[in-house]
Amino acid sequence: MESAGIGWIAAIIIGGVAGWLAEMFMKSNMGVIMNIILGIVGAIIANAILSMVGVVLTGWLGYLIAGFIGACILIAVARMFKRTA
């Protein structure tokens, strides 16, 4: 997370906001801790996917956008597995 230009505390806060925004957008009910996890993991996944196509998001705004996109992807994937189970 340090390589994204933000510290761990900021990553937790921004990850929580990104996860919460994704939760509202996807109309799910996850909880605060899960929102933080979704936002942080989502940002890592989205940054990896975006870097493969040459898009690099930096700073807190880039981390927020990547976290939101990644968290939405994770929620959608979880829903697909939930439906098939």
HELIX and SHEET records of a PDB file:
HELIX    1   1 GLU A    2  ALA A    4  5                                   3    
HELIX    2   2 TRP A    8  MET A   26  1                                  19    
HELIX    3   3 VAL A   32  MET A   52  1                                  21    
HELIX    4   4 GLY A   59  THR A   84  1                                  26    
END                                                                             
